[in-house]
Amino acid sequence: MDKKDDKRLLVLLAKRVKQLRTENDLTQEQAYNDTGIHFGRIEQGKRDASFTTIYKICNYFKISIEEFFSKGF
C-alpha cells in the first residue's frame, strides 16, 4: 500500500468517526471529555487511530467493530 492509499483510508476513518459523533449530537469536546480520545485529530485525518482507540470509540457509541467498518469502508 502506498501513501495515497494510506491517506484515503484516513479520510474514510475520519468521515466515519465524525458521522458517529454528529449522529449522536455530540461536539468534539463532549466526546473528548467522555472518552479522553481527541476526536478532532482523527476527524481531520491527522491521526491514524489504533485498534484500541477504534474499539473504545465503538464501545462509546455502543456499536460493534463490524458495524463501525460496515459503512464507507
PQR file of N, CA, C, O and H, with PARSE charges and radii, in Angstrom:
ATOM      1  N   MET A   1       0.843  -1.174   0.000 -0.4000 1.5000
ATOM      2  CA  MET A   1       0.000   0.000   0.000 -0.0000 2.0000
ATOM      3  C   MET A   1       0.892   1.241   0.000  0.5500 1.7000
ATOM      4  O   MET A   1       1.916   1.275   0.682 -0.5500 1.4000
ATOM      5  N   ASP A   2       0.504   2.244  -0.757 -0.4000 1.5000
ATOM      6  CA  ASP A   2       1.303   3.459  -0.805 -0.0000 2.0000
ATOM      7  C   ASP A   2       0.659   4.574   0.016  0.5500 1.7000
ATOM      8  O   ASP A   2      -0.412   4.393   0.596 -0.5500 1.4000
ATOM      9  H   ASP A   2      -0.327   2.217  -1.311  0.4000 1.0000
ATOM     10  N   LYS A   3       1.324   5.723   0.056 -0.4000 1.5000
ATOM     11  CA  LYS A   3       0.842   6.851   0.859 -0.0000 2.0000
ATOM     12  C   LYS A   3      -0.529   7.337   0.410  0.5500 1.7000
ATOM     13  O   LYS A   3      -1.321   7.815   1.223 -0.5500 1.4000
ATOM     14  H   LYS A   3       2.194   5.869  -0.415  0.4000 1.0000
ATOM     15  N   LYS A   4      -0.810   7.214  -0.886 -0.4000 1.5000
ATOM     16  CA  LYS A   4      -2.111   7.619  -1.412 -0.0000 2.0000
ATOM     17  C   LYS A   4      -3.222   6.756  -0.797  0.5500 1.7000
ATOM     18  O   LYS A   4      -4.276   7.266  -0.415 -0.5500 1.4000
ATOM     19  H   LYS A   4      -0.167   6.826  -1.546  0.4000 1.0000
ATOM     20  N   ASP A   5      -2.971   5.453  -0.707 -0.4000 1.5000
ATOM     21  CA  ASP A   5      -3.933   4.543  -0.081 -0.0000 2.0000
ATOM     22  C   ASP A   5      -4.077   4.846   1.406  0.5500 1.7000
ATOM     23  O   ASP A   5      -5.180   4.813   1.951 -0.5500 1.4000
ATOM     24  H   ASP A   5      -2.115   5.040  -1.017  0.4000 1.0000
ATOM     25  N   ASP A   6      -2.955   5.140   2.057 -0.4000 1.5000
ATOM     26  CA  ASP A   6      -2.993   5.486   3.480 -0.0000 2.0000
ATOM     27  C   ASP A   6      -3.880   6.704   3.710  0.5500 1.7000
ATOM     28  O   ASP A   6      -4.708   6.710   4.621 -0.5500 1.4000
ATOM     29  H   ASP A   6      -2.058   5.167   1.614  0.4000 1.0000
ATOM     30  N   LYS A   7      -3.709   7.726   2.893 -0.4000 1.5000
ATOM     31  CA  LYS A   7      -4.482   8.963   3.034 -0.0000 2.0000
ATOM     32  C   LYS A   7      -5.968   8.692   2.795  0.5500 1.7000
ATOM     33  O   LYS A   7      -6.822   9.226   3.502 -0.5500 1.4000
ATOM     34  H   LYS A   7      -3.036   7.722   2.154  0.4000 1.0000
ATOM     35  N   ARG A   8      -6.271   7.864   1.801 -0.4000 1.5000
ATOM     36  CA  ARG A   8      -7.663   7.532   1.500 -0.0000 2.0000
ATOM     37  C   ARG A   8      -8.315   6.835   2.699  0.5500 1.7000
ATOM     38  O   ARG A   8      -9.458   7.130   3.050 -0.5500 1.4000
ATOM     39  H   ARG A   8      -5.577   7.430   1.227  0.4000 1.0000
ATOM     40  N   LEU A   9      -7.585   5.917   3.318 -0.4000 1.5000
ATOM     41  CA  LEU A   9      -8.112   5.214   4.483 -0.0000 2.0000
ATOM     42  C   LEU A   9      -8.300   6.147   5.675  0.5500 1.7000
ATOM     43  O   LEU A   9      -9.273   6.021   6.419 -0.5500 1.4000
ATOM     44  H   LEU A   9      -6.656   5.678   3.033  0.4000 1.0000
ATOM     45  N   LEU A  10      -7.371   7.082   5.857 -0.4000 1.5000
ATOM     46  CA  LEU A  10      -7.506   8.053   6.945 -0.0000 2.0000
ATOM     47  C   LEU A  10      -8.736   8.933   6.735  0.5500 1.7000
ATOM     48  O   LEU A  10      -9.425   9.285   7.692 -0.5500 1.4000
ATOM     49  H   LEU A  10      -6.581   7.184   5.253  0.4000 1.0000
ATOM     50  N   VAL A  11      -9.005   9.284   5.484 -0.4000 1.5000
ATOM     51  CA  VAL A  11     -10.189  10.092   5.178 -0.0000 2.0000
ATOM     52  C   VAL A  11     -11.461   9.299   5.484  0.5500 1.7000
ATOM     53  O   VAL A  11     -12.407   9.846   6.050 -0.5500 1.4000
ATOM     54  H   VAL A  11      -8.445   8.999   4.707  0.4000 1.0000
ATOM     55  N   LEU A  12     -11.489   8.028   5.118 -0.4000 1.5000
ATOM     56  CA  LEU A  12     -12.649   7.185   5.425 -0.0000 2.0000
ATOM     57  C   LEU A  12     -12.855   7.050   6.929  0.5500 1.7000
ATOM     58  O   LEU A  12     -13.983   7.130   7.417 -0.5500 1.4000
ATOM     59  H   LEU A  12     -10.720   7.584   4.658  0.4000 1.0000
ATOM     60  N   LEU A  13     -11.774   6.847   7.653 -0.4000 1.5000
ATOM     61  CA  LEU A  13     -11.840   6.756   9.107 -0.0000 2.0000
ATOM     62  C   LEU A  13     -12.368   8.063   9.696  0.5500 1.7000
ATOM     63  O   LEU A  13     -13.236   8.054  10.569 -0.5500 1.4000
ATOM     64  H   LEU A  13     -10.858   6.782   7.257  0.4000 1.0000
ATOM     65  N   ALA A  14     -11.842   9.175   9.214 -0.4000 1.5000
ATOM     66  CA  ALA A  14     -12.259  10.485   9.700 -0.0000 2.0000
ATOM     67  C   ALA A  14     -13.755  10.701   9.486  0.5500 1.7000
ATOM     68  O   ALA A  14     -14.458  11.163  10.385 -0.5500 1.4000
ATOM     69  H   ALA A  14     -11.138   9.182   8.504  0.4000 1.0000
ATOM     70  N   LYS A  15     -14.229  10.368   8.304 -0.4000 1.5000
ATOM     71  CA  LYS A  15     -15.652  10.552   7.996 -0.0000 2.0000
ATOM     72  C   LYS A  15     -16.539   9.680   8.877  0.5500 1.7000
ATOM     73  O   LYS A  15     -17.591  10.123   9.338 -0.5500 1.4000
ATOM     74  H   LYS A  15     -13.658   9.993   7.574  0.4000 1.0000
ATOM     75  N   ARG A  16     -16.116   8.448   9.107 -0.4000 1.5000
ATOM     76  CA  ARG A  16     -16.919   7.531   9.914 -0.0000 2.0000
ATOM     77  C   ARG A  16     -17.000   7.986  11.367  0.5500 1.7000
ATOM     78  O   ARG A  16     -18.070   7.946  11.975 -0.5500 1.4000
ATOM     79  H   ARG A  16     -15.262   8.088   8.731  0.4000 1.0000
ATOM     80  N   VAL A  17     -15.879   8.416  11.917 -0.4000 1.5000
ATOM     81  CA  VAL A  17     -15.873   8.886  13.310 -0.0000 2.0000
ATOM     82  C   VAL A  17     -16.739  10.132  13.448  0.5500 1.7000
ATOM     83  O   VAL A  17     -17.513  10.257  14.397 -0.5500 1.4000
ATOM     84  H   VAL A  17     -15.010   8.449  11.423  0.4000 1.0000
ATOM     85  N   LYS A  18     -16.605  11.056  12.493 -0.4000 1.5000
ATOM     86  CA  LYS A  18     -17.416  12.272  12.540 -0.0000 2.0000
ATOM     87  C   LYS A  18     -18.897  11.946  12.388  0.5500 1.7000
ATOM     88  O   LYS A  18     -19.737  12.541  13.063 -0.5500 1.4000
ATOM     89  H   LYS A  18     -15.976  10.954  11.722  0.4000 1.0000
ATOM     90  N   GLN A  19     -19.217  11.005  11.505 -0.4000 1.5000
ATOM     91  CA  GLN A  19     -20.606  10.600  11.308 -0.0000 2.0000
ATOM     92  C   GLN A  19     -21.205  10.082  12.620  0.5500 1.7000
ATOM     93  O   GLN A  19     -22.311  10.470  12.996 -0.5500 1.4000
ATOM     94  H   GLN A  19     -18.534  10.522  10.957  0.4000 1.0000
ATOM     95  N   LEU A  20     -20.488   9.225  13.297 -0.4000 1.5000
ATOM     96  CA  LEU A  20     -20.986   8.687  14.566 -0.0000 2.0000
ATOM     97  C   LEU A  20     -21.185   9.789  15.597  0.5500 1.7000
ATOM     98  O   LEU A  20     -22.190   9.819  16.307 -0.5500 1.4000
ATOM     99  H   LEU A  20     -19.589   8.910  12.991  0.4000 1.0000
ATOM    100  N   ARG A  21     -20.228  10.682  15.668 -0.4000 1.5000
ATOM    101  CA  ARG A  21     -20.308  11.759  16.661 -0.0000 2.0000
ATOM    102  C   ARG A  21     -21.485  12.683  16.364  0.5500 1.7000
ATOM    103  O   ARG A  21     -22.250  13.025  17.266 -0.5500 1.4000
ATOM    104  H   ARG A  21     -19.412  10.658  15.091  0.4000 1.0000
ATOM    105  N   THR A  22     -21.632  13.088  15.104 -0.4000 1.5000
ATOM    106  CA  THR A  22     -22.712  14.024  14.769 -0.0000 2.0000
ATOM    107  C   THR A  22     -24.091  13.362  14.847  0.5500 1.7000
ATOM    108  O   THR A  22     -25.066  14.016  15.217 -0.5500 1.4000
ATOM    109  H   THR A  22     -21.010  12.810  14.371  0.4000 1.0000
ATOM    110  N   GLU A  23     -24.182  12.083  14.505 -0.4000 1.5000
ATOM    111  CA  GLU A  23     -25.454  11.355  14.652 -0.0000 2.0000
ATOM    112  C   GLU A  23     -25.911  11.310  16.101  0.5500 1.7000
ATOM    113  O   GLU A  23     -27.106  11.210  16.380 -0.5500 1.4000
ATOM    114  H   GLU A  23     -23.390  11.552  14.204  0.4000 1.0000
ATOM    115  N   ASN A  24     -24.963  11.383  17.014 -0.4000 1.5000
ATOM    116  CA  ASN A  24     -25.269  11.360  18.446 -0.0000 2.0000
ATOM    117  C   ASN A  24     -25.305  12.757  19.051  0.5500 1.7000
ATOM    118  O   ASN A  24     -25.318  12.919  20.271 -0.5500 1.4000
ATOM    119  H   ASN A  24     -23.992  11.464  16.787  0.4000 1.0000
ATOM    120  N   ASP A  25     -25.322  13.768  18.179 -0.4000 1.5000
ATOM    121  CA  ASP A  25     -25.425  15.174  18.601 -0.0000 2.0000
ATOM    122  C   ASP A  25     -24.384  15.553  19.654  0.5500 1.7000
ATOM    123  O   ASP A  25     -24.700  16.191  20.658 -0.5500 1.4000
ATOM    124  H   ASP A  25     -25.312  13.637  17.187  0.4000 1.0000
ATOM    125  N   LEU A  26     -23.148  15.152  19.406 -0.4000 1.5000
ATOM    126  CA  LEU A  26     -22.058  15.452  20.327 -0.0000 2.0000
ATOM    127  C   LEU A  26     -21.047  16.368  19.664  0.5500 1.7000
ATOM    128  O   LEU A  26     -20.786  16.265  18.465 -0.5500 1.4000
ATOM    129  H   LEU A  26     -22.891  14.633  18.590  0.4000 1.0000
ATOM    130  N   THR A  27     -20.486  17.256  20.449 -0.4000 1.5000
ATOM    131  CA  THR A  27     -19.361  18.044  19.963 -0.0000 2.0000
ATOM    132  C   THR A  27     -18.088  17.236  20.161  0.5500 1.7000
ATOM    133  O   THR A  27     -18.076  16.243  20.887 -0.5500 1.4000
ATOM    134  H   THR A  27     -20.698  17.340  21.423  0.4000 1.0000
ATOM    135  N   GLN A  28     -17.021  17.672  19.511 -0.4000 1.5000
ATOM    136  CA  GLN A  28     -15.728  17.016  19.719 -0.0000 2.0000
ATOM    137  C   GLN A  28     -15.329  17.129  21.185  0.5500 1.7000
ATOM    138  O   GLN A  28     -14.776  16.188  21.756 -0.5500 1.4000
ATOM    139  H   GLN A  28     -17.030  18.479  18.921  0.4000 1.0000
ATOM    140  N   GLU A  29     -15.603  18.261  21.786 -0.4000 1.5000
ATOM    141  CA  GLU A  29     -15.237  18.470  23.192 -0.0000 2.0000
ATOM    142  C   GLU A  29     -16.001  17.519  24.112  0.5500 1.7000
ATOM    143  O   GLU A  29     -15.417  16.946  25.032 -0.5500 1.4000
ATOM    144  H   GLU A  29     -16.052  19.025  21.322  0.4000 1.0000
ATOM    145  N   GLN A  30     -17.290  17.348  23.875 -0.4000 1.5000
ATOM    146  CA  GLN A  30     -18.080  16.432  24.700 -0.0000 2.0000
ATOM    147  C   GLN A  30     -17.549  15.003  24.576  0.5500 1.7000
ATOM    148  O   GLN A  30     -17.391  14.299  25.574 -0.5500 1.4000
ATOM    149  H   GLN A  30     -17.764  17.813  23.127  0.4000 1.0000
ATOM    150  N   ALA A  31     -17.273  14.583  23.330 -0.4000 1.5000
ATOM    151  CA  ALA A  31     -16.763  13.230  23.112 -0.0000 2.0000
ATOM    152  C   ALA A  31     -15.397  13.060  23.774  0.5500 1.7000
ATOM    153  O   ALA A  31     -15.113  12.017  24.362 -0.5500 1.4000
ATOM    154  H   ALA A  31     -17.401  15.155  22.519  0.4000 1.0000
ATOM    155  N   TYR A  32     -14.562  14.079  23.677 -0.4000 1.5000
ATOM    156  CA  TYR A  32     -13.241  14.022  24.321 -0.0000 2.0000
ATOM    157  C   TYR A  32     -13.386  13.917  25.842  0.5500 1.7000
ATOM    158  O   TYR A  32     -12.718  13.103  26.479 -0.5500 1.4000
ATOM    159  H   TYR A  32     -14.793  14.926  23.199  0.4000 1.0000
ATOM    160  N   ASN A  33     -14.256  14.738  26.412 -0.4000 1.5000
ATOM    161  CA  ASN A  33     -14.455  14.719  27.867 -0.0000 2.0000
ATOM    162  C   ASN A  33     -14.967  13.366  28.343  0.5500 1.7000
ATOM    163  O   ASN A  33     -14.620  12.917  29.436 -0.5500 1.4000
ATOM    164  H   ASN A  33     -14.799  15.399  25.895  0.4000 1.0000
ATOM    165  N   ASP A  34     -15.783  12.722  27.532 -0.4000 1.5000
ATOM    166  CA  ASP A  34     -16.334  11.418  27.901 -0.0000 2.0000
ATOM    167  C   ASP A  34     -15.326  10.280  27.735  0.5500 1.7000
ATOM    168  O   ASP A  34     -15.371   9.298  28.476 -0.5500 1.4000
ATOM    169  H   ASP A  34     -16.065  13.087  26.644  0.4000 1.0000
ATOM    170  N   THR A  35     -14.412  10.410  26.761 -0.4000 1.5000
ATOM    171  CA  THR A  35     -13.554   9.278  26.403 -0.0000 2.0000
ATOM    172  C   THR A  35     -12.052   9.509  26.564  0.5500 1.7000
ATOM    173  O   THR A  35     -11.288   8.556  26.718 -0.5500 1.4000
ATOM    174  H   THR A  35     -14.375  11.207  26.159  0.4000 1.0000
ATOM    175  N   GLY A  36     -11.632  10.766  26.527 -0.4000 1.5000
ATOM    176  CA  GLY A  36     -10.199  11.065  26.524 -0.0000 2.0000
ATOM    177  C   GLY A  36      -9.582  10.891  25.147  0.5500 1.7000
ATOM    178  O   GLY A  36      -8.365  10.990  24.994 -0.5500 1.4000
ATOM    179  H   GLY A  36     -12.253  11.540  26.402  0.4000 1.0000
ATOM    180  N   ILE A  37     -10.417  10.630  24.137 -0.4000 1.5000
ATOM    181  CA  ILE A  37      -9.946  10.469  22.759 -0.0000 2.0000
ATOM    182  C   ILE A  37     -10.069  11.808  22.042  0.5500 1.7000
ATOM    183  O   ILE A  37     -11.122  12.444  22.086 -0.5500 1.4000
ATOM    184  H   ILE A  37     -11.406  10.550  24.261  0.4000 1.0000
ATOM    185  N   HIS A  38      -9.009  12.230  21.391 -0.4000 1.5000
ATOM    186  CA  HIS A  38      -9.003  13.513  20.682 -0.0000 2.0000
ATOM    187  C   HIS A  38      -9.656  13.319  19.307  0.5500 1.7000
ATOM    188  O   HIS A  38      -8.983  13.024  18.319 -0.5500 1.4000
ATOM    189  H   HIS A  38      -8.154  11.713  21.355  0.4000 1.0000
ATOM    190  N   PHE A  39     -10.967  13.488  19.270 -0.4000 1.5000
ATOM    191  CA  PHE A  39     -11.738  13.269  18.053 -0.0000 2.0000
ATOM    192  C   PHE A  39     -11.317  14.223  16.934  0.5500 1.7000
ATOM    193  O   PHE A  39     -11.351  13.851  15.760 -0.5500 1.4000
ATOM    194  H   PHE A  39     -11.514  13.727  20.072  0.4000 1.0000
ATOM    195  N   GLY A  40     -10.926  15.433  17.282 -0.4000 1.5000
ATOM    196  CA  GLY A  40     -10.540  16.415  16.269 -0.0000 2.0000
ATOM    197  C   GLY A  40      -9.394  15.931  15.401  0.5500 1.7000
ATOM    198  O   GLY A  40      -9.429  16.088  14.181 -0.5500 1.4000
ATOM    199  H   GLY A  40     -10.898  15.735  18.235  0.4000 1.0000
ATOM    200  N   ARG A  41      -8.395  15.354  16.010 -0.4000 1.5000
ATOM    201  CA  ARG A  41      -7.239  14.866  15.245 -0.0000 2.0000
ATOM    202  C   ARG A  41      -7.625  13.723  14.313  0.5500 1.7000
ATOM    203  O   ARG A  41      -7.140  13.636  13.185 -0.5500 1.4000
ATOM    204  H   ARG A  41      -8.367  15.227  17.001  0.4000 1.0000
ATOM    205  N   ILE A  42      -8.493  12.860  14.793 -0.4000 1.5000
ATOM    206  CA  ILE A  42      -8.938  11.737  13.962 -0.0000 2.0000
ATOM    207  C   ILE A  42      -9.792  12.267  12.812  0.5500 1.7000
ATOM    208  O   ILE A  42      -9.603  11.872  11.661 -0.5500 1.4000
ATOM    209  H   ILE A  42      -8.887  12.931  15.710  0.4000 1.0000
ATOM    210  N   GLU A  43     -10.731  13.162  13.122 -0.4000 1.5000
ATOM    211  CA  GLU A  43     -11.646  13.680  12.110 -0.0000 2.0000
ATOM    212  C   GLU A  43     -10.950  14.543  11.063  0.5500 1.7000
ATOM    213  O   GLU A  43     -11.466  14.696   9.956 -0.5500 1.4000
ATOM    214  H   GLU A  43     -10.884  13.483  14.057  0.4000 1.0000
ATOM    215  N   GLN A  44      -9.816  15.096  11.381 -0.4000 1.5000
ATOM    216  CA  GLN A  44      -9.048  15.881  10.408 -0.0000 2.0000
ATOM    217  C   GLN A  44      -8.108  15.013   9.589  0.5500 1.7000
ATOM    218  O   GLN A  44      -7.421  15.505   8.693 -0.5500 1.4000
ATOM    219  H   GLN A  44      -9.396  14.971  12.280  0.4000 1.0000
ATOM    220  N   GLY A  45      -8.078  13.730   9.895 -0.4000 1.5000
ATOM    221  CA  GLY A  45      -7.198  12.823   9.172 -0.0000 2.0000
ATOM    222  C   GLY A  45      -5.739  12.987   9.546  0.5500 1.7000
ATOM    223  O   GLY A  45      -4.852  12.555   8.809 -0.5500 1.4000
ATOM    224  H   GLY A  45      -8.636  13.331  10.622  0.4000 1.0000
ATOM    225  N   LYS A  46      -5.486  13.609  10.688 -0.4000 1.5000
ATOM    226  CA  LYS A  46      -4.110  13.842  11.133 -0.0000 2.0000
ATOM    227  C   LYS A  46      -3.592  12.710  12.016  0.5500 1.7000
ATOM    228  O   LYS A  46      -2.392  12.607  12.271 -0.5500 1.4000
ATOM    229  H   LYS A  46      -6.206  13.960  11.287  0.4000 1.0000
ATOM    230  N   ARG A  47      -4.492  11.880  12.469 -0.4000 1.5000
ATOM    231  CA  ARG A  47      -4.097  10.813  13.387 -0.0000 2.0000
ATOM    232  C   ARG A  47      -4.668   9.494  12.908  0.5500 1.7000
ATOM    233  O   ARG A  47      -5.867   9.377  12.654 -0.5500 1.4000
ATOM    234  H   ARG A  47      -5.467  11.963  12.261  0.4000 1.0000
ATOM    235  N   ASP A  48      -3.816   8.522  12.791 -0.4000 1.5000
ATOM    236  CA  ASP A  48      -4.235   7.169  12.436 -0.0000 2.0000
ATOM    237  C   ASP A  48      -4.598   6.466  13.742  0.5500 1.7000
ATOM    238  O   ASP A  48      -3.723   6.154  14.550 -0.5500 1.4000
ATOM    239  H   ASP A  48      -2.843   8.618  12.998  0.4000 1.0000
ATOM    240  N   ALA A  49      -5.875   6.222  13.942 -0.4000 1.5000
ATOM    241  CA  ALA A  49      -6.337   5.641  15.196 -0.0000 2.0000
ATOM    242  C   ALA A  49      -5.899   4.187  15.316  0.5500 1.7000
ATOM    243  O   ALA A  49      -5.968   3.419  14.356 -0.5500 1.4000
ATOM    244  H   ALA A  49      -6.586   6.476  13.286  0.4000 1.0000
ATOM    245  N   SER A  50      -5.452   3.832  16.496 -0.4000 1.5000
ATOM    246  CA  SER A  50      -5.069   2.445  16.763 -0.0000 2.0000
ATOM    247  C   SER A  50      -6.316   1.575  16.908  0.5500 1.7000
ATOM    248  O   SER A  50      -7.433   2.079  17.025 -0.5500 1.4000
ATOM    249  H   SER A  50      -5.396   4.456  17.275  0.4000 1.0000
ATOM    250  N   PHE A  51      -6.105   0.282  16.900 -0.4000 1.5000
ATOM    251  CA  PHE A  51      -7.224  -0.635  17.091 -0.0000 2.0000
ATOM    252  C   PHE A  51      -7.886  -0.390  18.437  0.5500 1.7000
ATOM    253  O   PHE A  51      -9.113  -0.412  18.536 -0.5500 1.4000
ATOM    254  H   PHE A  51      -5.198  -0.127  16.805  0.4000 1.0000
ATOM    255  N   THR A  52      -7.094  -0.160  19.470 -0.4000 1.5000
ATOM    256  CA  THR A  52      -7.688   0.058  20.794 -0.0000 2.0000
ATOM    257  C   THR A  52      -8.522   1.342  20.823  0.5500 1.7000
ATOM    258  O   THR A  52      -9.547   1.395  21.503 -0.5500 1.4000
ATOM    259  H   THR A  52      -6.097  -0.142  19.390  0.4000 1.0000
ATOM    260  N   THR A  53      -8.098   2.365  20.100 -0.4000 1.5000
ATOM    261  CA  THR A  53      -8.877   3.598  20.032 -0.0000 2.0000
ATOM    262  C   THR A  53     -10.187   3.351  19.296  0.5500 1.7000
ATOM    263  O   THR A  53     -11.240   3.813  19.736 -0.5500 1.4000
ATOM    264  H   THR A  53      -7.265   2.322  19.548  0.4000 1.0000
ATOM    265  N   ILE A  54     -10.136   2.632  18.186 -0.4000 1.5000
ATOM    266  CA  ILE A  54     -11.358   2.309  17.449 -0.0000 2.0000
ATOM    267  C   ILE A  54     -12.287   1.467  18.325  0.5500 1.7000
ATOM    268  O   ILE A  54     -13.501   1.670  18.324 -0.5500 1.4000
ATOM    269  H   ILE A  54      -9.281   2.256  17.828  0.4000 1.0000
ATOM    270  N   TYR A  55     -11.718   0.533  19.064 -0.4000 1.5000
ATOM    271  CA  TYR A  55     -12.508  -0.297  19.986 -0.0000 2.0000
ATOM    272  C   TYR A  55     -13.211   0.573  21.033  0.5500 1.7000
ATOM    273  O   TYR A  55     -14.389   0.365  21.325 -0.5500 1.4000
ATOM    274  H   TYR A  55     -10.732   0.368  19.065  0.4000 1.0000
ATOM    275  N   LYS A  56     -12.495   1.536  21.590 -0.4000 1.5000
ATOM    276  CA  LYS A  56     -13.076   2.440  22.590 -0.0000 2.0000
ATOM    277  C   LYS A  56     -14.170   3.299  21.977  0.5500 1.7000
ATOM    278  O   LYS A  56     -15.196   3.545  22.611 -0.5500 1.4000
ATOM    279  H   LYS A  56     -11.538   1.705  21.353  0.4000 1.0000
ATOM    280  N   ILE A  57     -13.956   3.757  20.745 -0.4000 1.5000
ATOM    281  CA  ILE A  57     -14.978   4.552  20.051 -0.0000 2.0000
ATOM    282  C   ILE A  57     -16.232   3.707  19.843  0.5500 1.7000
ATOM    283  O   ILE A  57     -17.346   4.185  20.056 -0.5500 1.4000
ATOM    284  H   ILE A  57     -13.123   3.556  20.231  0.4000 1.0000
ATOM    285  N   CYS A  58     -16.055   2.468  19.434 -0.4000 1.5000
ATOM    286  CA  CYS A  58     -17.199   1.568  19.242 -0.0000 2.0000
ATOM    287  C   CYS A  58     -17.952   1.357  20.553  0.5500 1.7000
ATOM    288  O   CYS A  58     -19.182   1.403  20.574 -0.5500 1.4000
ATOM    289  H   CYS A  58     -15.149   2.080  19.261  0.4000 1.0000
ATOM    290  N   ASN A  59     -17.237   1.129  21.626 -0.4000 1.5000
ATOM    291  CA  ASN A  59     -17.886   0.969  22.933 -0.0000 2.0000
ATOM    292  C   ASN A  59     -18.638   2.227  23.328  0.5500 1.7000
ATOM    293  O   ASN A  59     -19.753   2.156  23.845 -0.5500 1.4000
ATOM    294  H   ASN A  59     -16.238   1.091  21.609  0.4000 1.0000
ATOM    295  N   TYR A  60     -18.034   3.362  23.087 -0.4000 1.5000
ATOM    296  CA  TYR A  60     -18.652   4.649  23.434 -0.0000 2.0000
ATOM    297  C   TYR A  60     -19.980   4.827  22.696  0.5500 1.7000
ATOM    298  O   TYR A  60     -20.968   5.269  23.284 -0.5500 1.4000
ATOM    299  H   TYR A  60     -17.128   3.419  22.667  0.4000 1.0000
ATOM    300  N   PHE A  61     -19.999   4.485  21.423 -0.4000 1.5000
ATOM    301  CA  PHE A  61     -21.218   4.645  20.637 -0.0000 2.0000
ATOM    302  C   PHE A  61     -22.102   3.400  20.637  0.5500 1.7000
ATOM    303  O   PHE A  61     -23.119   3.346  19.947 -0.5500 1.4000
ATOM    304  H   PHE A  61     -19.197   4.125  20.945  0.4000 1.0000
ATOM    305  N   LYS A  62     -21.699   2.405  21.420 -0.4000 1.5000
ATOM    306  CA  LYS A  62     -22.470   1.167  21.587 -0.0000 2.0000
ATOM    307  C   LYS A  62     -22.747   0.475  20.249  0.5500 1.7000
ATOM    308  O   LYS A  62     -23.873   0.085  19.943 -0.5500 1.4000
ATOM    309  H   LYS A  62     -20.872   2.448  21.981  0.4000 1.0000
ATOM    310  N   ILE A  63     -21.665   0.339  19.462 -0.4000 1.5000
ATOM    311  CA  ILE A  63     -21.746  -0.397  18.206 -0.0000 2.0000
ATOM    312  C   ILE A  63     -20.614  -1.422  18.183  0.5500 1.7000
ATOM    313  O   ILE A  63     -19.643  -1.315  18.931 -0.5500 1.4000
ATOM    314  H   ILE A  63     -20.750   0.656  19.711  0.4000 1.0000
ATOM    315  N   SER A  64     -20.762  -2.405  17.317 -0.4000 1.5000
ATOM    316  CA  SER A  64     -19.709  -3.416  17.179 -0.0000 2.0000
ATOM    317  C   SER A  64     -18.639  -2.913  16.212  0.5500 1.7000
ATOM    318  O   SER A  64     -18.858  -1.966  15.457 -0.5500 1.4000
ATOM    319  H   SER A  64     -21.552  -2.492  16.710  0.4000 1.0000
ATOM    320  N   ILE A  65     -17.503  -3.554  16.251 -0.4000 1.5000
ATOM    321  CA  ILE A  65     -16.430  -3.231  15.294 -0.0000 2.0000
ATOM    322  C   ILE A  65     -16.945  -3.461  13.867  0.5500 1.7000
ATOM    323  O   ILE A  65     -16.642  -2.691  12.956 -0.5500 1.4000
ATOM    324  H   ILE A  65     -17.325  -4.323  16.864  0.4000 1.0000
ATOM    325  N   GLU A  66     -17.720  -4.522  13.689 -0.4000 1.5000
ATOM    326  CA  GLU A  66     -18.276  -4.825  12.377 -0.0000 2.0000
ATOM    327  C   GLU A  66     -19.159  -3.687  11.884  0.5500 1.7000
ATOM    328  O   GLU A  66     -19.092  -3.309  10.714 -0.5500 1.4000
ATOM    329  H   GLU A  66     -17.966  -5.149  14.429  0.4000 1.0000
ATOM    330  N   GLU A  67     -19.985  -3.140  12.768 -0.4000 1.5000
ATOM    331  CA  GLU A  67     -20.846  -2.015  12.405 -0.0000 2.0000
ATOM    332  C   GLU A  67     -20.009  -0.791  12.039  0.5500 1.7000
ATOM    333  O   GLU A  67     -20.327  -0.067  11.096 -0.5500 1.4000
ATOM    334  H   GLU A  67     -20.040  -3.446  13.719  0.4000 1.0000
ATOM    335  N   PHE A  68     -18.948  -0.574  12.788 -0.4000 1.5000
ATOM    336  CA  PHE A  68     -18.086   0.568  12.518 -0.0000 2.0000
ATOM    337  C   PHE A  68     -17.556   0.514  11.090  0.5500 1.7000
ATOM    338  O   PHE A  68     -17.587   1.510  10.368 -0.5500 1.4000
ATOM    339  H   PHE A  68     -18.689  -1.162  13.554  0.4000 1.0000
ATOM    340  N   PHE A  69     -17.070  -0.657  10.690 -0.4000 1.5000
ATOM    341  CA  PHE A  69     -16.438  -0.789   9.386 -0.0000 2.0000
ATOM    342  C   PHE A  69     -17.413  -1.125   8.262  0.5500 1.7000
ATOM    343  O   PHE A  69     -17.012  -1.178   7.099 -0.5500 1.4000
ATOM    344  H   PHE A  69     -17.045  -1.467  11.276  0.4000 1.0000
ATOM    345  N   SER A  70     -18.682  -1.352   8.586 -0.4000 1.5000
ATOM    346  CA  SER A  70     -19.638  -1.734   7.546 -0.0000 2.0000
ATOM    347  C   SER A  70     -20.090  -0.555   6.698  0.5500 1.7000
ATOM    348  O   SER A  70     -20.649  -0.745   5.618 -0.5500 1.4000
ATOM    349  H   SER A  70     -19.007  -1.310   9.531  0.4000 1.0000
ATOM    350  N   LYS A  71     -19.856   0.649   7.173 -0.4000 1.5000
ATOM    351  CA  LYS A  71     -20.296   1.832   6.433 -0.0000 2.0000
ATOM    352  C   LYS A  71     -19.107   2.620   5.914  0.5500 1.7000
ATOM    353  O   LYS A  71     -18.337   3.189   6.687 -0.5500 1.4000
ATOM    354  H   LYS A  71     -19.402   0.804   8.050  0.4000 1.0000
ATOM    355  N   GLY A  72     -18.968   2.646   4.619 -0.4000 1.5000
ATOM    356  CA  GLY A  72     -17.982   3.509   4.000 -0.0000 2.0000
ATOM    357  C   GLY A  72     -16.605   2.932   3.768  0.5500 1.7000
ATOM    358  O   GLY A  72     -15.762   3.605   3.176 -0.5500 1.4000
ATOM    359  H   GLY A  72     -19.594   2.183   3.990  0.4000 1.0000
ATOM    360  N   PHE A  73     -16.339   1.720   4.206 -0.4000 1.5000
ATOM    361  CA  PHE A  73     -15.011   1.159   4.005 -0.0000 2.0000
ATOM    362  C   PHE A  73     -15.012   0.164   2.890  0.5500 1.7000
ATOM    363  O   PHE A  73     -13.971  -0.415   2.578 -0.5500 1.4000
ATOM    364  H   PHE A  73     -17.024   1.173   4.687  0.4000 1.0000
TER
END
